[in-house]
Amino acid sequence: MSRLRLPAVVIAAALLLFLPAGTVRAESIGCAVYLGVKDYGESSVNSKTKENFEYNFFVDGTVKTWLVDNGEPSDDSTWTYDIQNKLEEGRLYRLEVNDSTVTSAELIASDDDRVVCGIIGRVASKSIAINSKVYRIASGTKTWRVAWRAGGAKVEEDVAISGKTVRAVLNSKGRITAMYLMPVAKSVLQPVKYTPGRKTLKNFLAAAMQPVGTTLYVFGGGWNWQDTGAGARIRQIGVPDSWIEFFQAQNIYYTFKSQDYADGDNPENMDPKNSYYPYYGFNEYAYAGVDCSAYIAWALYNTINKKNGNEAYLTNSRRFANSLAERKWGTITNEVKKPENRAESEYLPGDIFSIDGHVWICIGTMDDGSLVILHSTPSLSYASMPGGGPQIGAIGDSLNCDAYKLASRYMQTYYPDWSRRYPVALKDYETMTNVEGEDTGKFSWDLSGKGLLKDPDGYVKMKAEEILADLFGEN
């Protein structure tokens, strides 16, 4: 029988009644690095024991291990895990700690007035330039290097070097009191523009283009920490900085799962301390990237909404198409046939196809019957490591199909950083359109004016190459 843990604020309040006068149990931590769940990767640290997890934080040169308040119990007696859903490994936080339990954690964001983020320039004994602006360094200031690693972030003492990226903490006088060498997102100029809240077929495809080439595949990415529903990232306007920073911090050797991921559920292949897969049922890296269903849910959210925090449109990949049909946004069918050419194809721009284990968006059919698609998918890098993420992809019989050639041209032209790591993922038709499973099918939008989306741009009648040319401003 599991032990029910009361919210820490309640425990702390009760304990204070019995403390001697002058005893202080509450502590404010001005800057801490979240390192991760203690003993992450051990089989005993799993979804069934998560209410009693311990968590590691780095504070002023010391690793502290604390409990974290689980939030409030919901109607089904599960916890809300509000703080856990805010914690991102290797990030800086302001904490409130009561009786060895973290009761508040606030991310020190890049635009915080007590932190400066950027590239180090000239370094002197008592000053440093960051983004060309000079800051004084307070006496006793130390420099730490934060390494983002699967299985838990690491922090070690280091020295500030010109050209490194840094987050420097400032005191009330504007002097630096601590420096953390860590990833800071470089600005990304997306080649496709979209408008949050514009409910058109073109804008839906344009929104779906935003994470392409800048975001990695993470199983459970976009879901909440406890893996019960949507996380904050897919209810956010714009591509989250955490997705971009994580992509920029990784390389061709990134792996979302064990290297032999085709058989990754075999216990012998589990490698939780060296990959970003939630083997034991909680999404420790949900903030770092996005999986297939969360990717499309994010695109929908950004098509429908203009601000953060509204209803999410997330469900599992198998039911995704059905869930949209249930909202009366279009129709779903299980009667699909392989297209031999574009003229006779039943695959329309914007169609969403749900199969067991995956969901994808159709951009269009090529003259040879191959399909150009958008999806977040695990795919092998040029180093044969399973990574991938949101990308323009192809469904066809060979690398010579028209869809693969077109997708490759756009990915290589507009997403060179991505293309240095990954080739375009070519998928076979039979796998990607297998609708034998329950609730699977192909969803097509009602564009008559009665559904969610309209099509004033005439995309539904355009070829895939015409749509891509228009989205990328080539017309």
C-alpha positions in Angstrom: 0.0 0.0 0.0 1.5 3.3 -1.1 2.0 6.1 1.4 -0.2 9.1 0.8 1.9 12.3 1.0 0.2 15.4 2.0 1.1 18.7 0.2 4.4 20.0 1.7 2.9 23.3 2.6 0.4 21.5 4.9 3.1 19.4 6.5 5.3 22.5 7.0 2.5 24.4 8.6 1.8 21.6 11.0 5.4 21.2 12.0 5.8 24.8 12.7 3.3 24.5 15.6 5.8 22.3 17.4 9.1 24.2 16.7 10.9 26.2 19.4 10.6 29.9 19.1 13.1 31.4 16.6 13.5 28.1 14.6 13.3 28.8 10.9 12.2 26.0 8.5 11.5 28.0 5.4 14.3 29.0 3.1 14.5 31.1 0.0 17.0 30.0 -2.6 17.9 32.8 -5.0 19.4 30.5 -7.7 19.5 26.8 -8.0 20.1 24.5 -10.9 17.7 21.6 -11.2 19.7 18.4 -11.8 16.9 15.8 -12.1 15.2 13.0 -10.2 17.5 11.2 -7.7 18.4 7.7 -9.0 16.8 8.4 -12.4 17.1 5.2 -14.5 16.7 2.8 -11.6 13.7 0.5 -12.1 12.5 1.4 -8.6 12.1 5.0 -9.7 9.0 4.7 -11.8 5.5 6.0 -12.3 4.1 4.0 -9.4 6.6 5.5 -6.9 6.7 9.1 -8.3 4.7 10.6 -5.4 7.7 9.9 -3.1 10.6 10.9 -5.5 13.5 12.9 -4.3 15.1 15.6 -6.5 18.6 16.9 -6.9 19.4 20.6 -7.1 22.8 22.4 -7.3 23.1 25.3 -4.9 26.3 27.3 -4.4 28.6 24.4 -5.1 26.6 21.8 -3.3 24.1 19.2 -4.5 21.0 19.3 -2.4 18.4 16.5 -2.3 14.9 17.5 -1.5 11.3 16.4 -1.8 9.0 18.4 -4.1 5.5 19.3 -3.2 3.2 17.1 -5.3 0.5 19.7 -5.6 -3.2 19.0 -4.9 -5.0 15.7 -5.2 -7.5 15.6 -8.1 -10.9 13.9 -8.2 -9.3 10.5 -8.9 -6.9 10.9 -6.0 -3.8 11.6 -8.2 -1.6 14.6 -7.7 -1.3 17.5 -10.0 2.5 17.7 -9.8 2.5 21.4 -10.6 6.1 22.1 -9.6 7.4 18.9 -11.4 5.8 20.2 -14.6 7.9 23.4 -14.2 11.2 21.7 -13.6 13.6 21.4 -16.6 16.9 19.7 -16.1 19.9 22.1 -16.3 17.8 25.3 -15.8 18.0 28.0 -13.2 15.3 28.4 -10.6 14.3 30.5 -7.6 13.1 28.1 -4.9 11.1 28.2 -1.6 12.1 25.2 0.6 10.0 24.3 3.6 11.2 21.5 5.9 13.3 19.9 3.1 10.5 20.1 0.6 10.4 22.5 -2.4 7.1 24.3 -2.2 7.8 26.8 -5.0 10.0 26.8 -8.1 10.1 29.7 -10.6 12.2 29.5 -13.7 14.8 32.3 -14.0 13.9 33.2 -17.6 16.1 34.8 -20.2 14.2 38.1 -19.9 14.5 38.2 -16.1 15.9 41.5 -14.8 18.3 39.6 -12.5 20.0 37.5 -15.2 21.8 38.3 -18.4 22.1 35.7 -21.1 24.3 35.6 -24.2 27.8 35.2 -25.6 30.9 36.1 -23.5 33.2 38.7 -25.0 36.2 40.2 -23.3 37.0 38.7 -19.9 38.9 40.7 -17.3 39.7 40.1 -13.6 36.8 42.3 -12.3 34.5 42.6 -15.3 33.2 40.7 -18.3 31.4 41.6 -21.5 28.2 39.7 -22.4 26.6 40.5 -25.7 29.0 43.5 -26.0 27.9 45.0 -22.7 30.4 45.2 -19.8 29.3 44.0 -16.3 31.2 44.3 -13.0 31.9 41.0 -11.2 31.2 40.9 -7.5 33.9 39.5 -5.1 33.8 35.8 -4.7 31.8 35.1 -7.9 32.3 31.6 -9.3 31.8 30.2 -12.7 30.0 26.9 -13.2 29.6 24.8 -16.3 26.2 23.1 -16.7 26.1 20.0 -18.8 22.8 18.8 -20.2 22.9 15.0 -20.1 20.4 12.2 -20.2 20.0 10.8 -16.7 20.6 14.1 -15.0 22.3 17.4 -15.6 25.8 17.9 -14.1 27.5 21.1 -12.8 31.2 21.6 -12.4 33.4 24.6 -11.6 34.9 26.2 -14.7 36.3 29.5 -16.1 34.6 32.1 -18.3 36.0 32.0 -21.8 35.3 34.3 -24.7 32.8 32.8 -27.1 30.9 30.6 -24.6 27.2 31.1 -23.9 26.4 32.1 -20.3 23.6 32.9 -17.9 25.0 35.4 -15.3 23.0 36.2 -12.2 23.0 39.8 -11.1 22.6 41.4 -7.6 20.5 44.5 -6.8 23.5 46.7 -7.9 23.8 45.0 -11.3 26.9 43.1 -10.5 27.4 39.5 -11.4 27.3 37.1 -8.5 27.4 33.7 -10.3 28.0 32.6 -13.9 26.6 29.5 -15.5 28.1 28.3 -18.8 25.1 26.6 -20.4 23.1 26.6 -23.7 21.4 29.8 -24.6 19.1 29.7 -27.7 20.5 31.4 -30.7 17.8 33.3 -32.5 16.0 31.4 -35.3 14.5 33.1 -38.4 11.8 30.8 -39.6 11.5 30.7 -43.4 7.7 30.2 -43.2 5.4 32.9 -41.5 2.2 32.2 -39.8 -0.4 34.2 -37.8 -1.6 32.8 -34.4 -5.4 32.5 -34.4 -6.0 32.6 -38.2 -8.2 29.6 -38.9 -7.3 28.8 -42.5 -5.9 25.7 -44.1 -2.8 27.6 -45.3 -2.2 28.9 -41.8 -2.5 25.4 -40.3 0.2 24.1 -42.6 2.3 27.3 -41.9 1.9 26.8 -38.2 3.0 23.1 -38.5 6.1 24.3 -40.3 7.3 26.4 -37.3 9.1 23.6 -35.3 10.5 22.0 -38.4 14.3 21.8 -38.4 14.6 23.3 -34.9 13.0 20.7 -32.6 13.9 17.1 -31.7 11.8 14.1 -31.3 11.2 13.2 -27.6 8.8 10.4 -26.8 6.2 12.1 -24.4 7.5 15.5 -25.5 4.7 18.0 -25.2 2.7 15.9 -22.7 2.7 16.7 -19.0 5.3 15.3 -16.5 3.0 12.6 -15.1 2.0 11.5 -18.7 -1.8 12.1 -18.2 -2.5 14.9 -20.6 -1.2 18.1 -22.3 1.8 20.0 -21.0 2.2 23.7 -21.0 4.5 23.7 -24.1 1.8 22.7 -26.5 -0.6 25.3 -25.1 2.0 28.0 -26.0 2.0 30.5 -28.9 5.3 30.2 -30.8 8.0 27.6 -30.7 9.2 27.2 -27.1 12.7 28.3 -26.3 13.3 25.0 -24.5 12.7 23.1 -27.8 15.1 25.3 -29.7 17.8 25.3 -27.0 17.7 21.5 -26.6 18.1 21.1 -30.4 21.0 23.5 -30.5 22.6 21.8 -27.5 22.6 18.3 -29.2 24.4 16.9 -32.2 24.4 14.1 -34.7 24.7 11.6 -31.8 21.5 12.6 -30.0 19.3 9.5 -29.2 15.8 9.6 -28.0 15.9 6.0 -27.0 18.4 3.1 -27.0 20.5 2.9 -30.1 18.7 -0.3 -31.1 15.4 1.5 -30.8 13.5 -0.9 -33.0 13.7 -3.4 -30.1 13.9 -0.7 -27.4 11.3 -2.2 -25.2 13.4 -5.2 -24.5 14.8 -4.8 -21.0 18.3 -5.6 -22.2 18.2 -2.5 -24.5 16.9 0.0 -21.9 19.4 2.8 -21.5 17.6 5.5 -19.5 20.8 7.2 -18.4 22.0 7.7 -21.9 18.8 8.5 -23.8 15.8 10.6 -23.4 13.1 7.9 -23.5 10.6 7.7 -20.5 11.2 4.0 -19.8 9.5 4.1 -16.4 6.4 6.0 -17.2 7.0 9.7 -16.3 8.1 12.3 -18.8 11.3 13.9 -17.3 12.2 15.4 -20.7 8.7 16.5 -21.8 9.9 20.1 -22.2 12.8 19.2 -24.5 11.1 18.3 -27.7 7.8 16.9 -29.1 6.4 13.6 -30.2 4.0 13.0 -33.2 0.7 13.7 -31.5 1.9 16.7 -29.4 3.4 18.2 -32.6 0.1 18.3 -34.4 -1.7 19.4 -31.2 0.8 22.3 -31.0 0.1 23.3 -34.6 -3.6 23.2 -34.0 -3.3 25.3 -30.9 -1.3 27.9 -32.8 -3.8 27.9 -35.6 -6.8 28.4 -33.3 -5.4 30.6 -30.4 -3.7 33.9 -29.9 -2.6 33.5 -26.3 -1.1 30.8 -24.1 -2.9 28.4 -21.7 -6.2 27.6 -23.4 -7.6 24.1 -24.1 -5.2 21.7 -25.8 -6.2 19.4 -28.6 -4.1 16.5 -27.6 -4.9 12.8 -27.6 -2.9 9.7 -28.5 -1.8 9.2 -32.1 -4.3 6.4 -32.9 -7.3 8.5 -31.9 -6.1 11.9 -33.1 -8.1 11.9 -36.4 -11.2 10.6 -34.7 -11.0 13.3 -32.0 -11.1 16.0 -34.7 -14.1 14.4 -36.5 -15.9 14.2 -33.1 -15.5 18.0 -32.9 -17.4 18.3 -36.2 -14.3 19.9 -37.9 -14.4 17.4 -40.7 -14.9 13.8 -41.7 -13.0 10.5 -41.1 -12.7 7.5 -43.3 -11.1 4.1 -43.1 -11.5 3.5 -46.9 -8.2 4.5 -48.3 -6.3 3.3 -51.4 -2.8 3.8 -52.6 -2.6 6.7 -55.0 -1.1 5.9 -58.4 -1.0 9.6 -59.4 -2.1 13.0 -58.2 -5.3 13.3 -60.3 -6.9 10.2 -58.7 -5.4 10.6 -55.2 -7.8 10.8 -52.2 -5.1 12.5 -50.0 -5.8 16.2 -49.7 -3.6 19.0 -48.3 -4.1 19.2 -44.6 -5.5 15.7 -44.2 -4.5 14.1 -40.8 -3.8 10.4 -40.8 -3.9 8.3 -37.6 -2.4 4.8 -37.4 -1.3 2.7 -34.4 1.7 4.5 -33.0 1.8 7.5 -35.3 -0.1 10.5 -36.8 0.9 12.7 -39.7 -0.2 15.6 -41.9 -0.5 15.4 -45.7 0.9 18.3 -47.8 -0.1 16.7 -51.1 0.3 14.0 -53.7 2.9 14.1 -56.4 2.4 13.1 -60.0 3.9 9.6 -59.3 1.6 9.0 -56.4 4.1 9.6 -53.7 3.1 11.8 -50.7 4.8 14.8 -49.2 4.0 15.0 -45.5 4.7 16.8 -42.2 5.3 14.8 -39.0 7.4 14.5 -35.9 9.1 11.2 -36.2 12.1 9.3 -34.8 14.6 9.0 -37.7 18.2 7.9 -37.9 20.9 10.5 -38.1 23.9 10.2 -40.5 25.6 8.6 -37.4 22.8 6.0 -37.3 21.5 7.4 -34.0 17.7 7.5 -33.4 16.8 11.1 -33.1 14.6 13.0 -35.6 11.7 15.3 -35.0 9.3 17.6 -36.9 10.2 17.5 -40.6 9.0 17.6 -44.1 9.0 13.9 -45.1 8.0 11.5 -47.9 5.9 8.4 -48.4 7.0 6.5 -51.4 8.5 3.3 -52.9 12.1 4.5 -53.3 14.5 7.4 -52.9 13.8 8.3 -56.5 10.2 9.1 -55.8 9.1 12.7 -56.5 8.0 13.3 -52.9 11.5 12.4 -51.5 13.2 14.6 -54.0 10.9 17.6 -53.2 11.1 17.1 -49.4 14.9 16.8 -49.6 15.2 20.0 -51.6 13.2 22.0 -49.1 14.9 20.5 -46.0 18.4 21.1 -47.4 17.7 24.6 -48.7 15.8 26.0 -45.7 17.0 23.9 -42.7 20.8 23.3 -43.2 21.5 22.8 -39.5 19.0 20.0 -39.4 20.1 18.5 -42.8 23.7 18.2 -41.6 22.4 15.7 -39.0 19.5 14.0 -40.7 18.4 12.9 -44.2 14.8 13.1 -45.1 12.8 10.2 -43.6 11.3 8.1 -46.4 8.4 6.0 -45.1 6.6 3.1 -46.9 2.9 3.5 -47.8 1.7 0.2 -46.2 3.0 1.1 -42.8 1.9 4.7 -42.8 -1.7 4.0 -43.9 -2.5 0.9 -42.0 -6.0 1.6 -40.6 -6.7 -1.9 -39.4 -6.5 -0.8 -35.7 -9.5 0.5 -33.8 -10.1 4.3 -34.1 -7.6 4.8 -36.8 -8.4 6.6 -40.1 -7.9 9.6 -42.4 -9.4 12.9 -41.3 -10.2 15.6 -44.0 -11.2 19.1 -43.1 -14.7 20.5 -43.7 -13.7 23.6 -45.7 -17.3 24.6 -46.6 -17.4 27.3 -43.9 -19.2 25.1 -41.4 -16.1 23.5 -40.0 -13.1 25.0 -38.1 -10.9 25.9 -41.1 -11.6 27.8 -44.3 -9.6 27.8 -47.5 -9.6 31.3 -49.0 -6.2 30.5 -50.6 -7.4 27.5 -52.5 -4.8 25.2 -51.0 -7.1 22.1 -51.3 -6.8 22.2 -55.1 -3.1 23.0 -55.2 -0.2 20.6 -55.9 2.3 19.8 -53.1 5.0 21.7 -55.0 2.7 24.7 -55.4 1.9 24.7 -51.7 5.5 24.5 -50.5 6.5 27.3 -53.0 3.7 29.5 -51.6 4.5 28.7 -47.9 8.2 29.5 -48.4 7.5 32.7 -50.4 9.0 31.4 -53.6 6.0 32.4 -55.8 
